[in-house]
Structures are given as C-alpha cells and as structure tokens.
C-alpha cells in the first residue's frame, strides 16, 4: 500500500501522463478487532510528503488516516435493503477504519462503496463515474460500484476493507493512447516481475521526464522501474493536462486492468526519492495482512487498460482437488494479458500448481500472484507464499502478460 491513489480518469480523457510537478502513489491488499492506535504526529504518508515540500492534493483510503491528525470520514457505504448510506470513519485521529461500524450497518444485507473521501481538505472525493462518452450508448450507464465487503484485510491487526474490482498487480501509467511502463508502450523488458501480495506503486512526472517506482508494501524498499524521458508519442510532450479523479473507469464498465485499492495519494510537485522511501517505510510499518475470514482478495493494479475485453475461458482438470479456469482479459498487437482462477474442490488445499502448453510461439513476460517456471512449451505456475492455502470451494487468481496471440489453453491444476 503506497501513497498513491487508485485513480480512474474518464475513459479516453486520461491524459494523465504524470504532469509537470505531479505524482501519485498507491497501495493494494486485508483487519480484525483490537483497539485503534493513532499514528505519531507527523508520521503518516501525507505528513511525510508535506515535510518533503510536496504536499498531498488528494488523499484516499478505506483502511486508515493518511494524516496523523485526520479524524473524519474515510468512505461511504450504501446498503441494498433500504438504500440508506453511512459514512465510515476512523477510530480516533490518525487511526484505522471503523470496520465494526460498517459490519453493523451492512449486517444481513449487501453494501456498496459510494464515496471515498479526500482527506486533504481539497474536496477531491472519489464518486461514481458517470456514463462514458467515448464508448457510446451501448456502454450503458454509470459505472458499477464496488462490493463493500469483497476485500477484507487486516492492518496492524485491525479489520478493514479495500475496494475490490479485479486482479493485478502491475505498475503502469495510462496515457490515453496506451498503457506505459516506460518509454515504450506495454512491456518494458527491464521491469521486474511483481508477485507481492500488497504492492506500493509510484508514478511521477516533470518536464519531458517521468518515473515509475514500486515495491513490496509489506517489507523492504522501493525500486525504480523507469526514470527517463516521456514516450515519443504526439501529445505527451509537452504535457497536455486533462482528466478527473473518479470512482470507476468512465462509464463503460470494462475492466481490462483493474485491481484492489487500499490507500493512495496525489501530490503537488516532484517528490524526492528520500521522501518516497520514508513513505514506503511508513506503509510497511502499517502492517497490511490477510484476513483469515472472508473472501479471497485479488491483488492490485495502478492503471486501466484502453479497450480492455474479456474473452475465452477454459476449465482444466481436477487432479489433486483443484480446478483452474483461464480468461483473456486484454490483448493488443503482439501481446495479451491473461488471468487464471484457481478453485479448491470439496476439501481444502495447501498449495497448488497450474500447467498448460504455450501455443504459437507464446512467451510469458510477467506473472503476478504466482511463481513461473517454463520447460520448452510448458508453462508452470505455483502458488505464491500468501495464496496457496484455500478452504473448500474458495478461489484465488494469478495473472500474466505474454507475447504472441491469445488462445484458450487447456489447464491442469494439481495440489499436494
């Protein structure tokens, strides 16, 4: 979970290539009981950014206060039984989300998240995205709102909820004409594989310059994935600023690249690496962890893919008590993105492995939420250390980027 915002700009109005003197940081990941302990004065992410001369101009979180003095609402939920709403705040200034208030309000009925409030005081609240103009009338109306209970987590041992909408993670910037992880669109071979349960993602920019940094939101330091010139595409240099911060992706409800959001900020100015490193230390110290009860959460993402579609699907064998189902979630010239859902059978599994054959010269370039090995044309993905244990009928997912053309492979899932 990093200091950044899961921002969804209106579809086809996403000229968000990091603007001159602008940065965004985010975290994606699960809390239960206990008393809330407030953060020390000046120690929260937005306190740290302000001390570094690059204050937050938008600060959103469903899990905790991003200022040590913040004592307001984090987000709003609406229940389906009577369409009434309730603001969910923190338990004390600088503290964690009051998940018990949500659980009580939503007991016996469904709830969705309708607003994520801006803690910066600038009023940049995340509200439901309106119908998207680019996709046309067929796209439908307002974006779907997230289930308020689909991503339970713990933070410092306290229960909280994220905003769940899909799988990831990867760290890229949506520059309207494409998804970029560096100077080239889509894949950049120097980018590391990301398989952390919770990911810190940072995107920042200046005149003809931008950078991407990321790391494990539970431990360790940040790495720089890209630091250089803007993509050589018309309209990206000099910067043309358009967009907004909304809850959704612009009205057509497509989700070629989505994820689970926990906290994020946007800053004014170009933060130093020292400031970002201090924020990362605060995030890892916050103690994001998995909730032993509730549904399995699907990871994180920092960008939305233009024109994303979901096509195809295949269920593999049930050897060893698990099944695996494949979906192509996005494709482009020369590459595609896939997702595999692993589901336990009638008994719990402790570890799983999925095998399939790569077709037509396909090569896998990045895998998240699993560990990849290849032998010839056979791809094998084993569970990560955090998603191998599944209760009966429970599911988890892993995803990947690949070169080549997508197909619908036959999957085999095995467990010890």
C-alpha positions as CSV (number, residue, x, y, z in Angstrom):
1,X,0.0,0.0,0.0
2,X,1.7,3.0,-1.0
3,X,1.0,6.7,-1.0
4,X,-0.9,7.0,-4.2
5,X,-4.4,7.0,-5.5
6,X,-6.2,4.3,-7.4
7,X,-7.3,6.9,-9.9
8,X,-9.7,6.2,-12.7
9,X,-9.8,9.0,-15.2
10,X,-12.7,9.4,-17.6
11,X,-12.4,6.9,-20.5
12,X,-10.5,8.4,-23.4
13,X,-9.9,11.6,-21.4
14,X,-7.0,10.1,-19.5
15,X,-4.1,12.4,-20.4
16,X,-2.6,11.7,-17.0
17,X,0.9,11.1,-18.1
18,X,2.5,12.4,-15.0
19,X,2.1,16.2,-15.2
20,X,4.9,18.6,-14.6
21,X,5.4,18.5,-10.9
22,X,2.8,15.8,-10.1
23,X,3.0,12.4,-8.5
24,X,0.7,9.6,-7.5
25,X,1.3,6.8,-5.1
26,X,-0.9,3.8,-4.2
27,X,-1.2,0.6,-2.2
28,X,-3.2,-2.5,-2.9
29,X,-4.1,-5.5,-0.2
30,X,-6.9,-7.1,4.3
31,X,-8.2,-6.3,9.7
32,X,-9.9,-7.8,12.8
33,X,-10.7,-6.4,16.2
34,X,-8.4,-4.7,18.6
35,X,-8.2,-1.1,19.7
36,X,-7.1,1.6,17.3
37,X,-3.7,3.1,17.9
38,X,-3.2,6.5,16.3
39,X,-0.1,7.4,14.3
40,X,2.5,9.6,15.8
41,X,2.2,13.2,14.9
42,X,3.8,14.0,11.5
43,X,4.3,10.3,10.7
44,X,1.5,9.5,8.2
45,X,2.1,9.4,4.5
46,X,0.7,12.9,3.8
47,X,2.7,14.3,6.8
48,X,5.8,12.9,5.2
49,X,5.0,14.3,1.8
50,X,4.3,17.8,3.3
51,X,7.6,17.7,5.1
52,X,9.4,17.0,1.8
53,X,7.8,20.0,0.2
54,X,5.4,18.0,-2.0
55,X,2.1,18.1,-0.1
56,X,-0.9,15.8,-0.9
57,X,-3.6,17.4,-3.0
58,X,-5.8,14.3,-2.9
59,X,-5.6,11.5,-0.2
60,X,-7.9,8.5,-0.3
61,X,-8.0,5.4,1.9
62,X,-10.6,2.8,3.1
63,X,-8.2,1.4,5.7
64,X,-6.6,4.3,7.7
65,X,-6.0,8.0,8.1
66,X,-3.3,9.3,5.8
67,X,-2.6,12.4,8.1
68,X,-1.8,11.8,11.7
69,X,-4.4,14.4,12.7
70,X,-7.2,13.2,10.4
71,X,-10.4,12.3,12.3
72,X,-13.1,12.4,9.6
73,X,-14.9,10.0,7.3
74,X,-12.8,7.6,5.1
75,X,-15.6,6.4,2.8
76,X,-19.4,6.0,2.5
77,X,-21.4,2.8,2.1
78,X,-24.9,2.2,0.8
79,X,-26.9,-0.8,1.8
80,X,-29.3,-2.6,-0.6
81,X,-32.1,-3.2,1.9
82,X,-33.2,0.4,2.1
83,X,-30.6,2.4,0.0
84,X,-29.6,4.3,3.1
85,X,-26.0,5.4,3.5
86,X,-23.4,5.7,6.2
87,X,-20.0,7.3,6.5
88,X,-17.3,5.1,7.8
89,X,-14.6,7.0,9.7
90,X,-11.5,6.3,11.8
91,X,-11.3,5.1,15.4
92,X,-9.6,8.2,16.7
93,X,-7.4,10.8,15.0
94,X,-4.8,9.3,12.8
95,X,-6.2,5.8,13.4
96,X,-7.6,2.9,11.5
97,X,-11.0,2.4,9.8
98,X,-14.0,1.7,12.0
99,X,-14.8,-1.6,10.2
100,X,-17.2,-2.6,13.0
101,X,-19.5,0.3,12.1
102,X,-19.7,-1.0,8.5
103,X,-20.3,-4.6,9.6
104,X,-23.1,-3.4,11.9
105,X,-24.7,-1.2,9.2
106,X,-24.5,-3.8,6.5
107,X,-25.5,-6.8,8.6
108,X,-28.0,-9.0,6.8
109,X,-27.8,-7.1,3.5
110,X,-25.4,-6.1,0.8
111,X,-23.4,-2.9,0.7
112,X,-21.5,-1.0,-1.9
113,X,-18.9,1.8,-1.6
114,X,-20.4,5.0,-3.0
115,X,-17.8,7.6,-2.0
116,X,-14.1,7.6,-0.9
117,X,-13.4,10.9,0.8
118,X,-10.5,13.1,0.2
119,X,-8.6,13.6,3.4
120,X,-6.5,16.5,2.1
121,X,-9.4,19.0,2.6
122,X,-9.5,20.0,-1.0
123,X,-12.8,18.2,-1.7
124,X,-11.4,15.8,-4.3
125,X,-13.7,13.0,-3.3
126,X,-14.0,9.8,-5.4
127,X,-17.6,9.4,-6.5
128,X,-19.3,7.1,-9.0
129,X,-18.1,7.5,-12.6
130,X,-20.7,8.9,-15.0
131,X,-21.6,7.3,-18.3
132,X,-18.6,7.3,-20.7
133,X,-18.9,9.3,-23.9
134,X,-16.2,7.5,-25.9
135,X,-17.7,4.1,-25.6
136,X,-21.1,5.2,-26.9
137,X,-24.7,4.4,-25.8
138,X,-24.0,0.6,-25.8
139,X,-21.7,1.0,-22.9
140,X,-24.6,1.6,-20.5
141,X,-24.9,4.0,-17.6
142,X,-22.9,4.8,-14.5
143,X,-20.0,2.5,-13.6
144,X,-20.8,-0.3,-11.2
145,X,-19.9,0.3,-7.6
146,X,-17.6,-2.0,-5.6
147,X,-18.9,-4.5,-3.1
148,X,-18.0,-3.0,0.3
149,X,-17.1,-6.4,1.8
150,X,-15.3,-8.2,-1.0
151,X,-11.8,-7.3,0.1
152,X,-11.4,-7.8,3.8
153,X,-7.9,-7.3,5.2
154,X,-6.0,-6.6,8.4
155,X,-3.8,-3.6,9.1
156,X,-1.8,-3.7,12.3
157,X,-4.2,-6.4,13.4
158,X,-7.3,-4.3,12.9
159,X,-10.1,-5.3,10.5
160,X,-10.6,-3.1,7.4
161,X,-11.9,-3.3,3.8
162,X,-10.4,-2.5,0.4
163,X,-12.1,-1.5,-2.8
164,X,-12.1,-4.8,-4.8
165,X,-12.6,-4.7,-8.6
166,X,-10.2,-7.3,-10.1
167,X,-6.7,-8.6,-10.3
168,X,-3.1,-7.4,-10.7
169,X,-0.6,-6.1,-10.0
170,X,1.5,-4.3,-12.5
171,X,2.7,-0.7,-12.3
172,X,2.0,1.4,-15.4
173,X,0.6,4.8,-16.4
174,X,-2.5,5.1,-18.5
175,X,-1.6,7.8,-21.1
176,X,-4.9,7.6,-23.0
177,X,-3.2,6.3,-26.2
178,X,-1.8,3.3,-24.3
179,X,-0.6,1.8,-21.1
180,X,3.0,2.6,-20.5
181,X,5.6,1.1,-18.0
182,X,8.4,3.2,-19.5
183,X,9.3,4.9,-22.8
184,X,7.6,2.1,-24.7
185,X,4.0,1.0,-24.6
186,X,3.0,-2.2,-22.8
187,X,6.1,-4.3,-22.0
188,X,9.5,-2.9,-21.0
189,X,11.9,-5.7,-20.6
190,X,13.8,-4.1,-17.7
191,X,10.7,-4.1,-15.5
192,X,10.8,-6.7,-12.7
193,X,8.3,-9.4,-12.1
194,X,5.8,-8.3,-9.4
195,X,4.4,-11.1,-7.1
196,X,3.8,-9.2,-3.9
197,X,0.6,-9.7,-2.0
198,X,0.4,-5.9,-1.5
199,X,2.2,-3.5,-3.8
200,X,3.3,0.1,-3.4
201,X,3.2,1.9,-6.8
202,X,4.5,5.4,-7.5
203,X,4.2,7.4,-10.8
204,X,5.6,10.9,-11.0
205,X,6.5,13.4,-13.7
206,X,8.2,16.6,-14.7
207,X,9.0,18.4,-18.0
208,X,9.9,15.7,-20.5
209,X,10.6,13.4,-17.6
210,X,8.7,10.8,-15.6
211,X,9.4,7.9,-13.4
212,X,7.8,4.7,-12.0
213,X,8.8,3.2,-8.7
214,X,7.4,0.3,-6.8
215,X,8.0,-2.3,-4.1
216,X,6.5,-4.8,-1.6
217,X,4.0,-2.9,0.6
218,X,4.7,-5.3,3.5
219,X,8.5,-5.1,3.7
220,X,11.6,-3.8,2.0
221,X,12.5,-0.8,0.0
222,X,11.4,0.7,-3.3
223,X,12.9,0.0,-6.7
224,X,13.0,2.3,-9.7
225,X,11.4,0.6,-12.7
226,X,11.8,3.6,-15.1
227,X,13.3,7.1,-14.9
228,X,13.6,8.9,-18.2
229,X,12.0,10.9,-21.0
230,X,8.3,10.8,-21.8
231,X,7.1,8.4,-24.6
232,X,7.8,9.7,-28.1
233,X,4.1,9.9,-28.9
234,X,2.2,13.0,-30.1
235,X,0.6,14.9,-27.2
236,X,2.7,13.5,-24.3
237,X,5.4,16.2,-24.5
238,X,4.8,18.9,-23.6
239,X,2.2,17.7,-21.3
240,X,-1.5,18.2,-22.0
241,X,-3.4,18.0,-18.8
242,X,-7.0,16.6,-18.9
243,X,-8.9,14.4,-16.6
244,X,-10.6,14.0,-13.2
245,X,-10.5,11.7,-10.2
246,X,-13.5,9.3,-10.2
247,X,-14.6,6.0,-8.7
248,X,-14.7,3.9,-11.8
249,X,-13.2,4.0,-15.3
250,X,-15.5,6.3,-17.2
251,X,-18.9,4.7,-17.8
252,X,-18.4,1.6,-19.9
253,X,-17.7,-0.8,-17.1
254,X,-14.9,-2.6,-18.9
255,X,-12.0,-3.7,-16.7
256,X,-9.1,-4.9,-18.8
257,X,-6.7,-3.9,-16.0
258,X,-8.2,-3.5,-12.6
259,X,-7.3,-4.1,-9.0
260,X,-8.0,-3.8,-5.3
261,X,-7.3,-0.4,-3.8
262,X,-6.5,0.4,-0.1
263,X,-4.9,3.8,0.0
264,X,-3.4,6.3,-2.3
265,X,-2.5,10.0,-2.7
266,X,-1.7,12.5,-5.4
267,X,0.9,15.2,-4.6
268,X,1.9,18.6,-5.8
269,X,5.4,18.7,-7.1
270,X,8.0,16.0,-7.9
271,X,8.8,14.1,-4.6
272,X,12.4,13.2,-3.8
273,X,13.3,9.6,-3.5
274,X,14.2,10.2,0.1
275,X,10.6,11.3,0.7
276,X,9.2,8.3,-1.1
277,X,11.4,6.0,0.8
278,X,10.1,7.4,4.1
279,X,6.6,6.9,2.9
280,X,7.4,3.3,1.9
281,X,8.8,2.8,5.4
282,X,5.5,4.1,6.9
283,X,3.5,1.8,4.6
284,X,5.5,-1.4,5.5
285,X,5.3,-0.4,9.2
286,X,1.4,-0.1,8.9
287,X,1.3,-3.9,8.8
288,X,-1.0,-4.9,6.0
289,X,-2.0,-8.5,6.2
290,X,-4.7,-11.0,5.1
291,X,-7.9,-11.6,6.9
292,X,-8.3,-15.3,7.8
293,X,-12.0,-15.0,7.3
294,X,-14.0,-13.6,4.4
295,X,-13.4,-13.8,0.6
296,X,-10.1,-14.1,-1.2
297,X,-8.9,-10.7,-2.5
298,X,-7.4,-10.4,-5.9
299,X,-4.4,-8.2,-5.7
300,X,-3.7,-4.7,-7.1
301,X,-3.2,-2.5,-10.1
302,X,-2.3,1.0,-10.9
303,X,-3.7,1.6,-14.3
304,X,-6.7,0.9,-16.5
305,X,-6.3,-0.5,-20.0
306,X,-7.7,1.2,-23.0
307,X,-10.2,-1.1,-24.8
308,X,-9.9,-4.0,-22.4
309,X,-12.1,-7.0,-23.1
310,X,-12.7,-10.3,-21.5
311,X,-12.8,-13.3,-24.0
312,X,-12.4,-17.0,-23.9
313,X,-12.3,-19.4,-20.9
314,X,-11.2,-22.9,-20.1
315,X,-11.6,-25.2,-17.1
316,X,-8.7,-27.6,-16.6
317,X,-8.5,-31.0,-14.8
318,X,-9.4,-31.6,-11.2
319,X,-6.4,-33.7,-10.3
320,X,-5.4,-33.2,-6.7
321,X,-8.5,-31.3,-5.6
322,X,-8.4,-28.0,-7.5
323,X,-9.6,-26.6,-10.8
324,X,-8.2,-23.8,-13.0
325,X,-10.1,-21.5,-15.3
326,X,-8.5,-19.2,-17.9
327,X,-9.7,-15.8,-19.3
328,X,-8.0,-13.4,-21.7
329,X,-8.6,-10.0,-20.1
330,X,-6.9,-7.8,-22.7
331,X,-5.0,-8.0,-26.0
332,X,-3.0,-5.8,-28.3
333,X,-0.8,-6.2,-31.4
334,X,1.9,-8.7,-30.4
335,X,0.7,-9.4,-26.9
336,X,-2.0,-10.1,-24.4
337,X,-2.9,-10.3,-20.7
338,X,-4.4,-13.5,-19.1
339,X,-5.9,-14.4,-15.8
340,X,-6.3,-17.8,-14.2
341,X,-8.7,-18.6,-11.4
342,X,-7.8,-21.5,-9.1
343,X,-10.6,-23.0,-7.1
344,X,-10.4,-25.7,-4.4
345,X,-12.7,-28.7,-4.5
346,X,-14.7,-30.1,-1.7
347,X,-11.7,-30.3,0.6
348,X,-9.1,-27.6,1.5
349,X,-5.8,-27.5,-0.4
350,X,-2.4,-26.4,0.9
351,X,-0.5,-25.4,-2.2
352,X,-1.4,-25.6,-5.9
353,X,0.3,-25.8,-9.3
354,X,-1.2,-25.0,-12.7
355,X,0.2,-26.3,-16.0
356,X,-0.6,-25.5,-19.6
357,X,1.0,-25.6,-23.1
358,X,2.1,-22.3,-24.7
359,X,0.9,-22.1,-28.3
360,X,2.1,-20.5,-31.4
361,X,5.4,-19.2,-30.0
362,X,3.9,-17.5,-27.0
363,X,6.2,-16.4,-24.2
364,X,5.3,-15.2,-20.8
365,X,6.9,-11.9,-19.8
366,X,5.5,-11.2,-16.3
367,X,3.5,-13.1,-13.7
368,X,1.9,-11.9,-10.5
369,X,0.3,-13.8,-7.6
370,X,2.3,-16.9,-8.5
371,X,5.8,-18.2,-9.4
372,X,6.5,-19.1,-13.0
373,X,8.8,-21.8,-14.5
374,X,8.9,-22.9,-18.1
375,X,10.2,-26.0,-19.8
376,X,10.0,-25.9,-23.6
377,X,6.4,-25.0,-24.4
378,X,5.1,-26.0,-21.0
379,X,4.3,-23.2,-18.5
380,X,4.0,-24.0,-14.8
381,X,2.8,-21.5,-12.2
382,X,2.9,-22.4,-8.5
383,X,1.2,-20.5,-5.8
384,X,2.8,-17.6,-4.0
385,X,3.5,-17.9,-0.3
386,X,0.3,-16.0,0.5
387,X,-2.3,-17.7,-1.6
388,X,-1.5,-21.4,-1.6
389,X,-4.0,-22.4,1.2
390,X,-7.6,-22.5,0.1
391,X,-10.6,-23.6,2.1
392,X,-13.2,-25.8,0.3
393,X,-14.6,-24.1,-2.7
394,X,-12.5,-21.0,-2.1
395,X,-10.7,-19.3,-5.0
396,X,-7.7,-17.2,-5.8
397,X,-6.2,-15.8,-9.0
398,X,-2.9,-15.2,-10.8
399,X,-2.3,-13.2,-13.9
400,X,0.3,-12.7,-16.6
401,X,1.5,-10.7,-19.6
402,X,2.6,-12.5,-22.7
403,X,4.0,-12.0,-26.2
404,X,2.1,-13.6,-29.0
405,X,-1.5,-14.1,-29.9
406,X,-4.1,-15.2,-27.2
407,X,-5.8,-18.6,-27.3
408,X,-7.8,-20.7,-24.9
409,X,-5.5,-23.2,-23.4
410,X,-6.3,-26.4,-21.5
411,X,-5.2,-26.1,-17.9
412,X,-4.3,-28.7,-15.4
413,X,-4.4,-27.9,-11.7
414,X,-2.8,-30.1,-9.1
415,X,-2.3,-29.8,-5.3
416,X,-0.3,-31.9,-2.8
